Structures are given as C-alpha cells and as structure tokens.
C-alpha cells in the first residue's frame, strides 16, 4: 500500500493506492526525457516520450519503438558538437 499526503496551494489531499491501482495509474501516465539517466522513469510509464535524446537513449528508444522527437534545429545540433577552444 502506498500512502501519502500532498498539498498544492490551498488544495490538500491524501493519496492511498494499492500496487495494482498504482500500476494502472502509471500505465496512463506520460513522461519525457532527453537522457539515458531517466530510463527508469521512462520504463515505469505507459507513454514514454524521448525528446532530443542523447546517443544511448536514442538506441534504447529505437529498440523499444518509443516515439523520438527532435526539436533542435540542425544549426543548434552542430553548434553543440563543435569542440571549444581551450
């Protein structure tokens, strides 16, 4: 059983969910990331979204058939890969 208390502004509620209920809730959730570091989160939800992924996350997303979105321009991608002068 998962129990918790949350407060947002003037709204307060108590949450109690059994594991089966939690699994159903997570199956309906969406999460997005650009980093392999967030793979555990993406694996928990029913709708993982990968945005501007690093190389390793792109490989995982492609293998699992997850949607991959690139919103960087080509110019931005090239600028990020260019080595900087020391």
Helices and strands as residue ranges (DSSP letters): E 2-8, E 11-17, H 19-27, E 30-33, G 36-38, H 39-44, E 47-51, H 55-64, E 67-69, H 74-81
